Amino acid sequence: MEGVGVVEGTGDGVSRFAVGQRVGWMAGGQGSFSDYVLVDQMKAVGLPDSIEDEVAAASLMQALPPTISPPIRTPSPKATSW
């Protein structure tokens, strides 16, 4: 689930973001359509105001597959199979 929002509060030990900061996140589970979402700071990135919410959320998803998906391995063709 990807989403974009503004930090409303932080827990103990949160150092990457401050209340009022705009962030985007990618995390498993439900909640991006909720009024409030609990997100691990390591699964969020700060966002500049110049990037629209829809573009930011879509961009987060674009970088995901190559970073978490295992590489696709196809057998090499044998010289005799051509």
mmCIF file of the N, C-alpha and C atoms, coordinates in Angstrom:
data_MODEL
# 
_entry.id   MODEL 
# 
loop_
_atom_site.group_PDB 
_atom_site.id 
_atom_site.type_symbol 
_atom_site.label_atom_id 
_atom_site.label_alt_id 
_atom_site.label_comp_id 
_atom_site.label_asym_id 
_atom_site.label_entity_id 
_atom_site.label_seq_id 
_atom_site.pdbx_PDB_ins_code 
_atom_site.Cartn_x 
_atom_site.Cartn_y 
_atom_site.Cartn_z 
_atom_site.occupancy 
_atom_site.B_iso_or_equiv 
_atom_site.pdbx_formal_charge 
_atom_site.auth_seq_id 
_atom_site.auth_comp_id 
_atom_site.auth_asym_id 
_atom_site.auth_atom_id 
_atom_site.pdbx_PDB_model_num 
ATOM 1   N N  . MET A 1 1  ? 0.834  -1.166  0.000   1.00 0.00 ? 1  MET A N  1 
ATOM 2   C CA . MET A 1 1  ? 0.000  0.000   0.000   1.00 0.00 ? 1  MET A CA 1 
ATOM 3   C C  . MET A 1 1  ? 0.887  1.241   0.000   1.00 0.00 ? 1  MET A C  1 
ATOM 4   N N  . GLU A 1 2  ? 0.635  2.147   -0.885  1.00 0.00 ? 2  GLU A N  1 
ATOM 5   C CA . GLU A 1 2  ? 1.393  3.385   -0.904  1.00 0.00 ? 2  GLU A CA 1 
ATOM 6   C C  . GLU A 1 2  ? 0.485  4.528   -0.473  1.00 0.00 ? 2  GLU A C  1 
ATOM 7   N N  . GLY A 1 3  ? 1.091  5.576   0.030   1.00 0.00 ? 3  GLY A N  1 
ATOM 8   C CA . GLY A 1 3  ? 0.305  6.719   0.452   1.00 0.00 ? 3  GLY A CA 1 
ATOM 9   C C  . GLY A 1 3  ? 1.163  7.948   0.629   1.00 0.00 ? 3  GLY A C  1 
ATOM 10  N N  . VAL A 1 4  ? 0.491  9.073   0.781   1.00 0.00 ? 4  VAL A N  1 
ATOM 11  C CA . VAL A 1 4  ? 1.131  10.364  0.996   1.00 0.00 ? 4  VAL A CA 1 
ATOM 12  C C  . VAL A 1 4  ? 0.346  11.078  2.078   1.00 0.00 ? 4  VAL A C  1 
ATOM 13  N N  . GLY A 1 5  ? 1.046  11.758  2.965   1.00 0.00 ? 5  GLY A N  1 
ATOM 14  C CA . GLY A 1 5  ? 0.354  12.495  4.018   1.00 0.00 ? 5  GLY A CA 1 
ATOM 15  C C  . GLY A 1 5  ? 1.296  13.407  4.770   1.00 0.00 ? 5  GLY A C  1 
ATOM 16  N N  . VAL A 1 6  ? 0.780  13.947  5.869   1.00 0.00 ? 6  VAL A N  1 
ATOM 17  C CA . VAL A 1 6  ? 1.537  14.857  6.722   1.00 0.00 ? 6  VAL A CA 1 
ATOM 18  C C  . VAL A 1 6  ? 1.670  14.216  8.097   1.00 0.00 ? 6  VAL A C  1 
ATOM 19  N N  . VAL A 1 7  ? 2.870  14.254  8.659   1.00 0.00 ? 7  VAL A N  1 
ATOM 20  C CA . VAL A 1 7  ? 3.116  13.668  9.971   1.00 0.00 ? 7  VAL A CA 1 
ATOM 21  C C  . VAL A 1 7  ? 2.309  14.429  11.018  1.00 0.00 ? 7  VAL A C  1 
ATOM 22  N N  . GLU A 1 8  ? 1.455  13.708  11.734  1.00 0.00 ? 8  GLU A N  1 
ATOM 23  C CA . GLU A 1 8  ? 0.614  14.298  12.787  1.00 0.00 ? 8  GLU A CA 1 
ATOM 24  C C  . GLU A 1 8  ? 1.224  14.104  14.168  1.00 0.00 ? 8  GLU A C  1 
ATOM 25  N N  . GLY A 1 9  ? 2.076  13.106  14.305  1.00 0.00 ? 9  GLY A N  1 
ATOM 26  C CA . GLY A 1 9  ? 2.724  12.812  15.578  1.00 0.00 ? 9  GLY A CA 1 
ATOM 27  C C  . GLY A 1 9  ? 3.782  11.765  15.364  1.00 0.00 ? 9  GLY A C  1 
ATOM 28  N N  . THR A 1 10 ? 4.716  11.672  16.306  1.00 0.00 ? 10 THR A N  1 
ATOM 29  C CA . THR A 1 10 ? 5.776  10.674  16.198  1.00 0.00 ? 10 THR A CA 1 
ATOM 30  C C  . THR A 1 10 ? 5.906  9.917   17.517  1.00 0.00 ? 10 THR A C  1 
ATOM 31  N N  . GLY A 1 11 ? 6.440  8.726   17.438  1.00 0.00 ? 11 GLY A N  1 
ATOM 32  C CA . GLY A 1 11 ? 6.672  7.911   18.625  1.00 0.00 ? 11 GLY A CA 1 
ATOM 33  C C  . GLY A 1 11 ? 8.077  8.113   19.155  1.00 0.00 ? 11 GLY A C  1 
ATOM 34  N N  . ASP A 1 12 ? 8.346  7.460   20.269  1.00 0.00 ? 12 ASP A N  1 
ATOM 35  C CA . ASP A 1 12 ? 9.677  7.521   20.866  1.00 0.00 ? 12 ASP A CA 1 
ATOM 36  C C  . ASP A 1 12 ? 10.709 6.976   19.885  1.00 0.00 ? 12 ASP A C  1 
ATOM 37  N N  . GLY A 1 13 ? 11.823 7.657   19.768  1.00 0.00 ? 13 GLY A N  1 
ATOM 38  C CA . GLY A 1 13 ? 12.906 7.193   18.920  1.00 0.00 ? 13 GLY A CA 1 
ATOM 39  C C  . GLY A 1 13 ? 12.791 7.580   17.458  1.00 0.00 ? 13 GLY A C  1 
ATOM 40  N N  . VAL A 1 14 ? 11.727 8.261   17.065  1.00 0.00 ? 14 VAL A N  1 
ATOM 41  C CA . VAL A 1 14 ? 11.596 8.687   15.666  1.00 0.00 ? 14 VAL A CA 1 
ATOM 42  C C  . VAL A 1 14 ? 12.450 9.930   15.466  1.00 0.00 ? 14 VAL A C  1 
ATOM 43  N N  . SER A 1 15 ? 13.390 9.819   14.520  1.00 0.00 ? 15 SER A N  1 
ATOM 44  C CA . SER A 1 15 ? 14.317 10.927  14.293  1.00 0.00 ? 15 SER A CA 1 
ATOM 45  C C  . SER A 1 15 ? 14.307 11.432  12.854  1.00 0.00 ? 15 SER A C  1 
ATOM 46  N N  . ARG A 1 16 ? 13.720 10.673  11.957  1.00 0.00 ? 16 ARG A N  1 
ATOM 47  C CA . ARG A 1 16 ? 13.790 11.039  10.532  1.00 0.00 ? 16 ARG A CA 1 
ATOM 48  C C  . ARG A 1 16 ? 12.765 12.087  10.125  1.00 0.00 ? 16 ARG A C  1 
ATOM 49  N N  . PHE A 1 17 ? 11.660 12.196  10.878  1.00 0.00 ? 17 PHE A N  1 
ATOM 50  C CA . PHE A 1 17 ? 10.577 13.083  10.476  1.00 0.00 ? 17 PHE A CA 1 
ATOM 51  C C  . PHE A 1 17 ? 10.068 13.885  11.665  1.00 0.00 ? 17 PHE A C  1 
ATOM 52  N N  . ALA A 1 18 ? 9.488  15.038  11.355  1.00 0.00 ? 18 ALA A N  1 
ATOM 53  C CA . ALA A 1 18 ? 8.932  15.916  12.389  1.00 0.00 ? 18 ALA A CA 1 
ATOM 54  C C  . ALA A 1 18 ? 7.450  16.149  12.111  1.00 0.00 ? 18 ALA A C  1 
ATOM 55  N N  . VAL A 1 19 ? 6.722  16.494  13.152  1.00 0.00 ? 19 VAL A N  1 
ATOM 56  C CA . VAL A 1 19 ? 5.310  16.821  12.994  1.00 0.00 ? 19 VAL A CA 1 
ATOM 57  C C  . VAL A 1 19 ? 5.179  17.942  11.961  1.00 0.00 ? 19 VAL A C  1 
ATOM 58  N N  . GLY A 1 20 ? 4.247  17.769  11.039  1.00 0.00 ? 20 GLY A N  1 
ATOM 59  C CA . GLY A 1 20 ? 4.019  18.756  9.982   1.00 0.00 ? 20 GLY A CA 1 
ATOM 60  C C  . GLY A 1 20 ? 4.751  18.469  8.689   1.00 0.00 ? 20 GLY A C  1 
ATOM 61  N N  . GLN A 1 21 ? 5.684  17.536  8.708   1.00 0.00 ? 21 GLN A N  1 
ATOM 62  C CA . GLN A 1 21 ? 6.456  17.203  7.502   1.00 0.00 ? 21 GLN A CA 1 
ATOM 63  C C  . GLN A 1 21 ? 5.626  16.331  6.575   1.00 0.00 ? 21 GLN A C  1 
ATOM 64  N N  . ARG A 1 22 ? 5.740  16.596  5.294   1.00 0.00 ? 22 ARG A N  1 
ATOM 65  C CA . ARG A 1 22 ? 5.035  15.816  4.273   1.00 0.00 ? 22 ARG A CA 1 
ATOM 66  C C  . ARG A 1 22 ? 5.863  14.586  3.928   1.00 0.00 ? 22 ARG A C  1 
ATOM 67  N N  . VAL A 1 23 ? 5.205  13.411  3.893   1.00 0.00 ? 23 VAL A N  1 
ATOM 68  C CA . VAL A 1 23 ? 5.902  12.155  3.632   1.00 0.00 ? 23 VAL A CA 1 
ATOM 69  C C  . VAL A 1 23 ? 5.098  11.265  2.690   1.00 0.00 ? 23 VAL A C  1 
ATOM 70  N N  . GLY A 1 24 ? 5.797  10.334  2.081   1.00 0.00 ? 24 GLY A N  1 
ATOM 71  C CA . GLY A 1 24 ? 5.181  9.269   1.303   1.00 0.00 ? 24 GLY A CA 1 
ATOM 72  C C  . GLY A 1 24 ? 5.685  7.964   1.868   1.00 0.00 ? 24 GLY A C  1 
ATOM 73  N N  . TRP A 1 25 ? 4.922  6.889   1.702   1.00 0.00 ? 25 TRP A N  1 
ATOM 74  C CA . TRP A 1 25 ? 5.338  5.600   2.233   1.00 0.00 ? 25 TRP A CA 1 
ATOM 75  C C  . TRP A 1 25 ? 4.895  4.449   1.362   1.00 0.00 ? 25 TRP A C  1 
ATOM 76  N N  . MET A 1 26 ? 5.615  3.357   1.516   1.00 0.00 ? 26 MET A N  1 
ATOM 77  C CA . MET A 1 26 ? 5.270  2.071   0.904   1.00 0.00 ? 26 MET A CA 1 
ATOM 78  C C  . MET A 1 26 ? 5.324  1.065   2.030   1.00 0.00 ? 26 MET A C  1 
ATOM 79  N N  . ALA A 1 27 ? 4.218  0.424   2.304   1.00 0.00 ? 27 ALA A N  1 
ATOM 80  C CA . ALA A 1 27 ? 4.177  -0.574  3.368   1.00 0.00 ? 27 ALA A CA 1 
ATOM 81  C C  . ALA A 1 27 ? 3.085  -1.579  3.052   1.00 0.00 ? 27 ALA A C  1 
ATOM 82  N N  . GLY A 1 28 ? 3.247  -2.789  3.525   1.00 0.00 ? 28 GLY A N  1 
ATOM 83  C CA . GLY A 1 28 ? 2.223  -3.794  3.341   1.00 0.00 ? 28 GLY A CA 1 
ATOM 84  C C  . GLY A 1 28 ? 1.024  -3.518  4.237   1.00 0.00 ? 28 GLY A C  1 
ATOM 85  N N  . GLY A 1 29 ? -0.071 -4.156  3.952   1.00 0.00 ? 29 GLY A N  1 
ATOM 86  C CA . GLY A 1 29 ? -1.238 -4.023  4.804   1.00 0.00 ? 29 GLY A CA 1 
ATOM 87  C C  . GLY A 1 29 ? -2.269 -3.054  4.259   1.00 0.00 ? 29 GLY A C  1 
ATOM 88  N N  . GLN A 1 30 ? -3.116 -2.611  5.132   1.00 0.00 ? 30 GLN A N  1 
ATOM 89  C CA . GLN A 1 30 ? -4.228 -1.735  4.772   1.00 0.00 ? 30 GLN A CA 1 
ATOM 90  C C  . GLN A 1 30 ? -4.018 -0.354  5.368   1.00 0.00 ? 30 GLN A C  1 
ATOM 91  N N  . GLY A 1 31 ? -4.826 0.607   4.923   1.00 0.00 ? 31 GLY A N  1 
ATOM 92  C CA . GLY A 1 31 ? -4.842 1.875   5.628   1.00 0.00 ? 31 GLY A CA 1 
ATOM 93  C C  . GLY A 1 31 ? -4.618 3.135   4.839   1.00 0.00 ? 31 GLY A C  1 
ATOM 94  N N  . SER A 1 32 ? -4.191 3.077   3.601   1.00 0.00 ? 32 SER A N  1 
ATOM 95  C CA . SER A 1 32 ? -3.878 4.310   2.894   1.00 0.00 ? 32 SER A CA 1 
ATOM 96  C C  . SER A 1 32 ? -5.097 5.205   2.659   1.00 0.00 ? 32 SER A C  1 
ATOM 97  N N  . PHE A 1 33 ? -6.301 4.653   2.773   1.00 0.00 ? 33 PHE A N  1 
ATOM 98  C CA . PHE A 1 33 ? -7.499 5.478   2.630   1.00 0.00 ? 33 PHE A CA 1 
ATOM 99  C C  . PHE A 1 33 ? -8.035 5.924   3.985   1.00 0.00 ? 33 PHE A C  1 
ATOM 100 N N  . SER A 1 34 ? -7.317 5.640   5.045   1.00 0.00 ? 34 SER A N  1 
ATOM 101 C CA . SER A 1 34 ? -7.729 6.016   6.396   1.00 0.00 ? 34 SER A CA 1 
ATOM 102 C C  . SER A 1 34 ? -7.388 7.474   6.676   1.00 0.00 ? 34 SER A C  1 
ATOM 103 N N  . ASP A 1 35 ? -8.015 8.012   7.708   1.00 0.00 ? 35 ASP A N  1 
ATOM 104 C CA . ASP A 1 35 ? -7.678 9.375   8.128   1.00 0.00 ? 35 ASP A CA 1 
ATOM 105 C C  . ASP A 1 35 ? -6.285 9.435   8.749   1.00 0.00 ? 35 ASP A C  1 
ATOM 106 N N  . TYR A 1 36 ? -5.912 8.366   9.455   1.00 0.00 ? 36 TYR A N  1 
ATOM 107 C CA . TYR A 1 36 ? -4.601 8.280   10.095  1.00 0.00 ? 36 TYR A CA 1 
ATOM 108 C C  . TYR A 1 36 ? -4.017 6.902   9.823   1.00 0.00 ? 36 TYR A C  1 
ATOM 109 N N  . VAL A 1 37 ? -2.681 6.865   9.622   1.00 0.00 ? 37 VAL A N  1 
ATOM 110 C CA . VAL A 1 37 ? -1.984 5.612   9.345   1.00 0.00 ? 37 VAL A CA 1 
ATOM 111 C C  . VAL A 1 37 ? -0.713 5.588   10.181  1.00 0.00 ? 37 VAL A C  1 
ATOM 112 N N  . LEU A 1 38 ? -0.431 4.449   10.779  1.00 0.00 ? 38 LEU A N  1 
ATOM 113 C CA . LEU A 1 38 ? 0.805  4.259   11.517  1.00 0.00 ? 38 LEU A CA 1 
ATOM 114 C C  . LEU A 1 38 ? 1.827  3.674   10.549  1.00 0.00 ? 38 LEU A C  1 
ATOM 115 N N  . VAL A 1 39 ? 2.936  4.390   10.332  1.00 0.00 ? 39 VAL A N  1 
ATOM 116 C CA . VAL A 1 39 ? 3.945  3.976   9.353   1.00 0.00 ? 39 VAL A CA 1 
ATOM 117 C C  . VAL A 1 39 ? 5.311  3.950   10.018  1.00 0.00 ? 39 VAL A C  1 
ATOM 118 N N  . ASP A 1 40 ? 6.042  2.876   9.815   1.00 0.00 ? 40 ASP A N  1 
ATOM 119 C CA . ASP A 1 40 ? 7.413  2.771   10.291  1.00 0.00 ? 40 ASP A CA 1 
ATOM 120 C C  . ASP A 1 40 ? 8.246  3.827   9.569   1.00 0.00 ? 40 ASP A C  1 
ATOM 121 N N  . GLN A 1 41 ? 9.048  4.578   10.300  1.00 0.00 ? 41 GLN A N  1 
ATOM 122 C CA . GLN A 1 41 ? 9.846  5.644   9.685   1.00 0.00 ? 41 GLN A CA 1 
ATOM 123 C C  . GLN A 1 41 ? 10.800 5.129   8.612   1.00 0.00 ? 41 GLN A C  1 
ATOM 124 N N  . MET A 1 42 ? 11.182 3.873   8.692   1.00 0.00 ? 42 MET A N  1 
ATOM 125 C CA . MET A 1 42 ? 12.096 3.315   7.695   1.00 0.00 ? 42 MET A CA 1 
ATOM 126 C C  . MET A 1 42 ? 11.386 2.969   6.388   1.00 0.00 ? 42 MET A C  1 
ATOM 127 N N  . LYS A 1 43 ? 10.059 3.058   6.369   1.00 0.00 ? 43 LYS A N  1 
ATOM 128 C CA . LYS A 1 43 ? 9.296  2.784   5.151   1.00 0.00 ? 43 LYS A CA 1 
ATOM 129 C C  . LYS A 1 43 ? 8.700  4.064   4.574   1.00 0.00 ? 43 LYS A C  1 
ATOM 130 N N  . ALA A 1 44 ? 9.213  5.203   5.012   1.00 0.00 ? 44 ALA A N  1 
ATOM 131 C CA . ALA A 1 44 ? 8.696  6.490   4.555   1.00 0.00 ? 44 ALA A CA 1 
ATOM 132 C C  . ALA A 1 44 ? 9.835  7.357   4.027   1.00 0.00 ? 44 ALA A C  1 
ATOM 133 N N  . VAL A 1 45 ? 9.480  8.296   3.163   1.00 0.00 ? 45 VAL A N  1 
ATOM 134 C CA . VAL A 1 45 ? 10.437 9.266   2.629   1.00 0.00 ? 45 VAL A CA 1 
ATOM 135 C C  . VAL A 1 45 ? 9.826  10.656  2.726   1.00 0.00 ? 45 VAL A C  1 
ATOM 136 N N  . GLY A 1 46 ? 10.673 11.647  2.978   1.00 0.00 ? 46 GLY A N  1 
ATOM 137 C CA . GLY A 1 46 ? 10.207 13.021  2.981   1.00 0.00 ? 46 GLY A CA 1 
ATOM 138 C C  . GLY A 1 46 ? 9.901  13.467  1.558   1.00 0.00 ? 46 GLY A C  1 
ATOM 139 N N  . LEU A 1 47 ? 8.880  14.312  1.409   1.00 0.00 ? 47 LEU A N  1 
ATOM 140 C CA . LEU A 1 47 ? 8.479  14.786  0.081   1.00 0.00 ? 47 LEU A CA 1 
ATOM 141 C C  . LEU A 1 47 ? 8.485  16.303  0.013   1.00 0.00 ? 47 LEU A C  1 
ATOM 142 N N  . PRO A 1 48 ? 9.010  16.860  -1.064  1.00 0.00 ? 48 PRO A N  1 
ATOM 143 C CA . PRO A 1 48 ? 8.924  18.309  -1.246  1.00 0.00 ? 48 PRO A CA 1 
ATOM 144 C C  . PRO A 1 48 ? 7.502  18.708  -1.644  1.00 0.00 ? 48 PRO A C  1 
ATOM 145 N N  . ASP A 1 49 ? 7.109  19.917  -1.323  1.00 0.00 ? 49 ASP A N  1 
ATOM 146 C CA . ASP A 1 49 ? 5.769  20.404  -1.664  1.00 0.00 ? 49 ASP A CA 1 
ATOM 147 C C  . ASP A 1 49 ? 5.550  20.528  -3.164  1.00 0.00 ? 49 ASP A C  1 
ATOM 148 N N  . SER A 1 50 ? 6.620  20.539  -3.942  1.00 0.00 ? 50 SER A N  1 
ATOM 149 C CA . SER A 1 50 ? 6.504  20.716  -5.394  1.00 0.00 ? 50 SER A CA 1 
ATOM 150 C C  . SER A 1 50 ? 5.991  19.458  -6.110  1.00 0.00 ? 50 SER A C  1 
ATOM 151 N N  . ILE A 1 51 ? 5.939  18.323  -5.429  1.00 0.00 ? 51 ILE A N  1 
ATOM 152 C CA . ILE A 1 51 ? 5.450  17.082  -6.035  1.00 0.00 ? 51 ILE A CA 1 
ATOM 153 C C  . ILE A 1 51 ? 4.012  16.847  -5.575  1.00 0.00 ? 51 ILE A C  1 
ATOM 154 N N  . GLU A 1 52 ? 3.088  16.700  -6.533  1.00 0.00 ? 52 GLU A N  1 
ATOM 155 C CA . GLU A 1 52 ? 1.686  16.455  -6.203  1.00 0.00 ? 52 GLU A CA 1 
ATOM 156 C C  . GLU A 1 52 ? 1.530  15.090  -5.539  1.00 0.00 ? 52 GLU A C  1 
ATOM 157 N N  . ASP A 1 53 ? 0.502  14.954  -4.695  1.00 0.00 ? 53 ASP A N  1 
ATOM 158 C CA . ASP A 1 53 ? 0.262  13.705  -3.965  1.00 0.00 ? 53 ASP A CA 1 
ATOM 159 C C  . ASP A 1 53 ? 0.164  12.502  -4.892  1.00 0.00 ? 53 ASP A C  1 
ATOM 160 N N  . GLU A 1 54 ? -0.616 12.623  -5.957  1.00 0.00 ? 54 GLU A N  1 
ATOM 161 C CA . GLU A 1 54 ? -0.821 11.496  -6.869  1.00 0.00 ? 54 GLU A CA 1 
ATOM 162 C C  . GLU A 1 54 ? 0.476  11.074  -7.546  1.00 0.00 ? 54 GLU A C  1 
ATOM 163 N N  . VAL A 1 55 ? 1.291  12.034  -7.920  1.00 0.00 ? 55 VAL A N  1 
ATOM 164 C CA . VAL A 1 55 ? 2.573  11.732  -8.567  1.00 0.00 ? 55 VAL A CA 1 
ATOM 165 C C  . VAL A 1 55 ? 3.530  11.085  -7.570  1.00 0.00 ? 55 VAL A C  1 
ATOM 166 N N  . ALA A 1 56 ? 3.553  11.599  -6.358  1.00 0.00 ? 56 ALA A N  1 
ATOM 167 C CA . ALA A 1 56 ? 4.440  11.051  -5.329  1.00 0.00 ? 56 ALA A CA 1 
ATOM 168 C C  . ALA A 1 56 ? 4.080  9.601   -5.022  1.00 0.00 ? 56 ALA A C  1 
ATOM 169 N N  . ALA A 1 57 ? 2.805  9.321   -4.804  1.00 0.00 ? 57 ALA A N  1 
ATOM 170 C CA . ALA A 1 57 ? 2.380  7.960   -4.477  1.00 0.00 ? 57 ALA A CA 1 
ATOM 171 C C  . ALA A 1 57 ? 2.662  7.004   -5.623  1.00 0.00 ? 57 ALA A C  1 
ATOM 172 N N  . ALA A 1 58 ? 2.391  7.429   -6.847  1.00 0.00 ? 58 ALA A N  1 
ATOM 173 C CA . ALA A 1 58 ? 2.647  6.566   -8.011  1.00 0.00 ? 58 ALA A CA 1 
ATOM 174 C C  . ALA A 1 58 ? 4.145  6.334   -8.196  1.00 0.00 ? 58 ALA A C  1 
ATOM 175 N N  . SER A 1 59 ? 4.957  7.336   -7.928  1.00 0.00 ? 59 SER A N  1 
ATOM 176 C CA . SER A 1 59 ? 6.406  7.208   -8.101  1.00 0.00 ? 59 SER A CA 1 
ATOM 177 C C  . SER A 1 59 ? 6.997  6.226   -7.108  1.00 0.00 ? 59 SER A C  1 
ATOM 178 N N  . LEU A 1 60 ? 6.471  6.212   -5.880  1.00 0.00 ? 60 LEU A N  1 
ATOM 179 C CA . LEU A 1 60 ? 6.971  5.269   -4.881  1.00 0.00 ? 60 LEU A CA 1 
ATOM 180 C C  . LEU A 1 60 ? 6.773  3.837   -5.346  1.00 0.00 ? 60 LEU A C  1 
ATOM 181 N N  . MET A 1 61 ? 5.665  3.571   -5.964  1.00 0.00 ? 61 MET A N  1 
ATOM 182 C CA . MET A 1 61 ? 5.351  2.218   -6.425  1.00 0.00 ? 61 MET A CA 1 
ATOM 183 C C  . MET A 1 61 ? 6.252  1.814   -7.595  1.00 0.00 ? 61 MET A C  1 
ATOM 184 N N  . GLN A 1 62 ? 6.671  2.747   -8.413  1.00 0.00 ? 62 GLN A N  1 
ATOM 185 C CA . GLN A 1 62 ? 7.479  2.431   -9.593  1.00 0.00 ? 62 GLN A CA 1 
ATOM 186 C C  . GLN A 1 62 ? 8.847  1.880   -9.225  1.00 0.00 ? 62 GLN A C  1 
ATOM 187 N N  . ALA A 1 63 ? 9.407  2.308   -8.114  1.00 0.00 ? 63 ALA A N  1 
ATOM 188 C CA . ALA A 1 63 ? 10.742 1.860   -7.721  1.00 0.00 ? 63 ALA A CA 1 
ATOM 189 C C  . ALA A 1 63 ? 10.714 0.544   -6.968  1.00 0.00 ? 63 ALA A C  1 
ATOM 190 N N  . LEU A 1 64 ? 9.552  0.067   -6.588  1.00 0.00 ? 64 LEU A N  1 
ATOM 191 C CA . LEU A 1 64 ? 9.459  -1.102  -5.735  1.00 0.00 ? 64 LEU A CA 1 
ATOM 192 C C  . LEU A 1 64 ? 9.843  -2.425  -6.387  1.00 0.00 ? 64 LEU A C  1 
ATOM 193 N N  . PRO A 1 65 ? 9.277  -2.818  -7.516  1.00 0.00 ? 65 PRO A N  1 
ATOM 194 C CA . PRO A 1 65 ? 9.544  -4.170  -8.032  1.00 0.00 ? 65 PRO A CA 1 
ATOM 195 C C  . PRO A 1 65 ? 11.010 -4.554  -8.174  1.00 0.00 ? 65 PRO A C  1 
ATOM 196 N N  . PRO A 1 66 ? 11.881 -3.716  -8.722  1.00 0.00 ? 66 PRO A N  1 
ATOM 197 C CA . PRO A 1 66 ? 13.266 -4.168  -8.854  1.00 0.00 ? 66 PRO A CA 1 
ATOM 198 C C  . PRO A 1 66 ? 13.981 -4.320  -7.519  1.00 0.00 ? 66 PRO A C  1 
ATOM 199 N N  . THR A 1 67 ? 13.509 -3.640  -6.495  1.00 0.00 ? 67 THR A N  1 
ATOM 200 C CA . THR A 1 67 ? 14.220 -3.687  -5.226  1.00 0.00 ? 67 THR A CA 1 
ATOM 201 C C  . THR A 1 67 ? 13.783 -4.837  -4.344  1.00 0.00 ? 67 THR A C  1 
ATOM 202 N N  . ILE A 1 68 ? 12.543 -5.345  -4.493  1.00 0.00 ? 68 ILE A N  1 
ATOM 203 C CA . ILE A 1 68 ? 12.102 -6.419  -3.613  1.00 0.00 ? 68 ILE A CA 1 
ATOM 204 C C  . ILE A 1 68 ? 11.816 -7.727  -4.333  1.00 0.00 ? 68 ILE A C  1 
ATOM 205 N N  . SER A 1 69 ? 11.637 -7.678  -5.623  1.00 0.00 ? 69 SER A N  1 
ATOM 206 C CA . SER A 1 69 ? 11.329 -8.899  -6.367  1.00 0.00 ? 69 SER A CA 1 
ATOM 207 C C  . SER A 1 69 ? 12.606 -9.669  -6.648  1.00 0.00 ? 69 SER A C  1 
ATOM 208 N N  . PRO A 1 70 ? 12.543 -10.981 -6.525  1.00 0.00 ? 70 PRO A N  1 
ATOM 209 C CA . PRO A 1 70 ? 13.735 -11.754 -6.899  1.00 0.00 ? 70 PRO A CA 1 
ATOM 210 C C  . PRO A 1 70 ? 13.965 -11.644 -8.401  1.00 0.00 ? 70 PRO A C  1 
ATOM 211 N N  . PRO A 1 71 ? 15.194 -11.682 -8.826  1.00 0.00 ? 71 PRO A N  1 
ATOM 212 C CA . PRO A 1 71 ? 15.449 -11.596 -10.266 1.00 0.00 ? 71 PRO A CA 1 
ATOM 213 C C  . PRO A 1 71 ? 14.830 -12.786 -11.000 1.00 0.00 ? 71 PRO A C  1 
ATOM 214 N N  . ILE A 1 72 ? 14.364 -12.520 -12.183 1.00 0.00 ? 72 ILE A N  1 
ATOM 215 C CA . ILE A 1 72 ? 13.801 -13.582 -13.015 1.00 0.00 ? 72 ILE A CA 1 
ATOM 216 C C  . ILE A 1 72 ? 14.960 -14.268 -13.718 1.00 0.00 ? 72 ILE A C  1 
ATOM 217 N N  . ARG A 1 73 ? 15.044 -15.545 -13.524 1.00 0.00 ? 73 ARG A N  1 
ATOM 218 C CA . ARG A 1 73 ? 16.135 -16.300 -14.140 1.00 0.00 ? 73 ARG A CA 1 
ATOM 219 C C  . ARG A 1 73 ? 15.549 -17.236 -15.194 1.00 0.00 ? 73 ARG A C  1 
ATOM 220 N N  . THR A 1 74 ? 16.066 -17.099 -16.374 1.00 0.00 ? 74 THR A N  1 
ATOM 221 C CA . THR A 1 74 ? 15.636 -17.991 -17.446 1.00 0.00 ? 74 THR A CA 1 
ATOM 222 C C  . THR A 1 74 ? 16.845 -18.820 -17.863 1.00 0.00 ? 74 THR A C  1 
ATOM 223 N N  . PRO A 1 75 ? 16.608 -20.059 -18.194 1.00 0.00 ? 75 PRO A N  1 
ATOM 224 C CA . PRO A 1 75 ? 17.742 -20.890 -18.606 1.00 0.00 ? 75 PRO A CA 1 
ATOM 225 C C  . PRO A 1 75 ? 18.357 -20.363 -19.901 1.00 0.00 ? 75 PRO A C  1 
ATOM 226 N N  . SER A 1 76 ? 19.640 -20.433 -19.968 1.00 0.00 ? 76 SER A N  1 
ATOM 227 C CA . SER A 1 76 ? 20.325 -20.033 -21.192 1.00 0.00 ? 76 SER A CA 1 
ATOM 228 C C  . SER A 1 76 ? 20.057 -21.066 -22.277 1.00 0.00 ? 76 SER A C  1 
ATOM 229 N N  . PRO A 1 77 ? 19.810 -20.609 -23.494 1.00 0.00 ? 77 PRO A N  1 
ATOM 230 C CA . PRO A 1 77 ? 19.580 -21.589 -24.572 1.00 0.00 ? 77 PRO A CA 1 
ATOM 231 C C  . PRO A 1 77 ? 20.871 -22.357 -24.869 1.00 0.00 ? 77 PRO A C  1 
ATOM 232 N N  . LYS A 1 78 ? 20.703 -23.612 -25.170 1.00 0.00 ? 78 LYS A N  1 
ATOM 233 C CA . LYS A 1 78 ? 21.864 -24.426 -25.539 1.00 0.00 ? 78 LYS A CA 1 
ATOM 234 C C  . LYS A 1 78 ? 22.104 -24.270 -27.023 1.00 0.00 ? 78 LYS A C  1 
ATOM 235 N N  . ALA A 1 79 ? 23.334 -24.356 -27.406 1.00 0.00 ? 79 ALA A N  1 
ATOM 236 C CA . ALA A 1 79 ? 23.677 -24.191 -28.822 1.00 0.00 ? 79 ALA A CA 1 
ATOM 237 C C  . ALA A 1 79 ? 22.913 -25.163 -29.702 1.00 0.00 ? 79 ALA A C  1 
ATOM 238 N N  . THR A 1 80 ? 22.568 -26.324 -29.195 1.00 0.00 ? 80 THR A N  1 
ATOM 239 C CA . THR A 1 80 ? 21.883 -27.324 -30.017 1.00 0.00 ? 80 THR A CA 1 
ATOM 240 C C  . THR A 1 80 ? 20.368 -27.055 -30.108 1.00 0.00 ? 80 THR A C  1 
ATOM 241 N N  . SER A 1 81 ? 19.868 -26.118 -29.309 1.00 0.00 ? 81 SER A N  1 
ATOM 242 C CA . SER A 1 81 ? 18.418 -25.886 -29.333 1.00 0.00 ? 81 SER A CA 1 
ATOM 243 C C  . SER A 1 81 ? 18.014 -24.808 -30.316 1.00 0.00 ? 81 SER A C  1 
ATOM 244 N N  . TRP A 1 82 ? 18.936 -24.290 -31.101 1.00 0.00 ? 82 TRP A N  1 
ATOM 245 C CA . TRP A 1 82 ? 18.575 -23.237 -32.056 1.00 0.00 ? 82 TRP A CA 1 
ATOM 246 C C  . TRP A 1 82 ? 18.153 -23.843 -33.330 1.00 0.00 ? 82 TRP A C  1 
# 
